[in-house]
Amino acid sequence: MNAIPHRIFLTEEEMPKAWYNLRADMPEQHEPLLDPATREPVTLEALSHIFCRELAAQELDTTHRYIPIPEPVLEYYKTYRPSPLVRAYGLERQLGTPARIYYKFEGGNTSGSHKLNSAVAQVYYAKQQGITHLTTETGAGQWGTALAMACAYFGLELTVYMVKSSARQKPQRRAVMETFGARVVESPSPTTQVGRALLARYSESGGSLGCAISEAVETAANTPNCRYVLGSVLDQVLLHQSIIGSECRIAMDRIGEYPDIVIGCAGGGSNLGGILCEYMADRLQGRGHARFIAAEPAACPSLTRGRYAYDYCDAGQIAPLAKMYTLGSGFQPASIHAGGLRYHGMSPVISKLYHDGFIDEARALGQTQVFEAARRFAVAEGILPAPESSHAICAAIQEAERCREEGVGRTILFNLTGTGYFDLAAFQQYNTGAMVDLSPTEAELIQNFRGLEACAQGPHSY
Ligand SMILES: *Cc1c(COP(=O)(O)O)cnc(C)c1O
């Protein structure tokens, strides 16, 4: 008999009752968001025009270590949480590695991802404030689905701008969102100024998250009693995703494990911020020994090839500017299958931790190696992973193989952010050998960095 069970579940009572705000323990904060018009740090007042009040306050909160999870949010969480921590015995055997591999499985809800953790929170606060309509963007569709679920539950209207290339790859996603009552618009669309301008320049554009964000922000600004909500990148989203790491910590402590390596895939940085928060807190206080790895796509390599600079969060340049690792807000990533990782920037918190050396490594991975990792994982563990999550799997397998070569049994923890049931066309492409690896040329990157120089004219003190 194995000493440690395959799945380590917490009870409802053991679930964290508060989100953990990692910023409260960071020795230095990231540079502030800047107002795109004045280039001054955004005020709570200004942010409250974009986000609802409570979320604007959370966005700027760097002092409260714990923020209580409201009771109705906790109630909803209990429909799909606590999520299991799984010991990947099958994968360990398949790899013949002395490593102990664990993953936190966040795909056990209809959105098929961790996005629901923040969607429920954001919709709840909007409802509290009397907001009746929300807009957002979605790349792969997980965030749109999560938000559609939360909006249906709390009774709000929702318009989703879905990145066109993803909408075409995954029409079923749209059907799920519409089942939950959301209105879905392909982006770039003719319904907004930003969309029309982009279509005029690139009529064949498959869209990008940055552009879809701009369309959603513009529509929110022009619709009464409406707010824009975002499923990643922002500090508030990392805060809500801390539930992943906090649950993980309780479960790992119970079995007497402490990770040597913590891995998350990185699109906008929210699940990585979630899975690492508790162990990063140790690191920031000079305790603990975990190494942190961000796994990103070679086609959209914000951390490994981007610049650490002020940039727009959106292609339409309406949302605040953030200091982050970025490829430039005009960057049009190739249509790879990990739609949720096709974002030009990176969470300011993750960017700061990486810049200051607290996140030890970012690793860019090609999609064929990622799908090979997905296949191996599916065979060994019986879960069909999302292409995004498979970046973390791929990095975990690489680390486990290193353990085998070095004869060292390290403890590896990674976040399995979601399932890949809507990505079957991508798996089919991989299975038939038709998948290609894509990455931007140096010249393409440099061209997009030019736009950053204009952004850099922020206040001189930053
Ligand atoms: C959105 C998404 C991601 C990437 O977003 P982060 O904010 O970087 O976590 C990863 N995996 C899945 C399944 C997603 O839906």
Ligand as a Chemical Component Dictionary entry (heavy atoms), coordinates in Angstrom:
data_LIG
# 
_chem_comp.id                   LIG 
_chem_comp.type                 NON-POLYMER 
_chem_comp.pdbx_formal_charge   0 
_chem_comp.three_letter_code    LIG 
# 
loop_
_chem_comp_atom.comp_id 
_chem_comp_atom.atom_id 
_chem_comp_atom.alt_atom_id 
_chem_comp_atom.type_symbol 
_chem_comp_atom.charge 
_chem_comp_atom.model_Cartn_x 
_chem_comp_atom.model_Cartn_y 
_chem_comp_atom.model_Cartn_z 
_chem_comp_atom.pdbx_ordinal 
LIG C1 C1 C 0 -6.522 31.070 -18.830 1  
LIG C2 C2 C 0 -5.859 29.805 -18.606 2  
LIG C3 C3 C 0 -4.484 29.762 -18.319 3  
LIG C4 C4 C 0 -3.592 30.953 -18.319 4  
LIG O1 O1 O 0 -3.990 32.020 -17.525 5  
LIG P1 P1 P 0 -3.137 32.475 -16.257 6  
LIG O2 O2 O 0 -3.749 33.769 -15.869 7  
LIG O3 O3 O 0 -1.716 32.620 -16.687 8  
LIG O4 O4 O 0 -3.327 31.446 -15.237 9  
LIG C5 C5 C 0 -3.921 28.531 -18.047 10 
LIG N1 N1 N 0 -4.640 27.406 -18.088 11 
LIG C6 C6 C 0 -5.955 27.410 -18.363 12 
LIG C7 C7 C 0 -6.692 26.109 -18.397 13 
LIG C8 C8 C 0 -6.614 28.604 -18.629 14 
LIG O5 O5 O 0 -7.916 28.607 -18.883 15 
# 
loop_
_chem_comp_bond.comp_id 
_chem_comp_bond.atom_id_1 
_chem_comp_bond.atom_id_2 
_chem_comp_bond.value_order 
_chem_comp_bond.pdbx_ordinal 
LIG C1 C2 SING 1  
LIG C2 C3 SING 2  
LIG C2 C8 DOUB 3  
LIG C3 C4 SING 4  
LIG C3 C5 DOUB 5  
LIG C4 O1 SING 6  
LIG O1 P1 SING 7  
LIG P1 O2 DOUB 8  
LIG P1 O3 SING 9  
LIG P1 O4 SING 10 
LIG C5 N1 SING 11 
LIG N1 C6 DOUB 12 
LIG C6 C7 SING 13 
LIG C6 C8 SING 14 
LIG C8 O5 SING 15 
# 
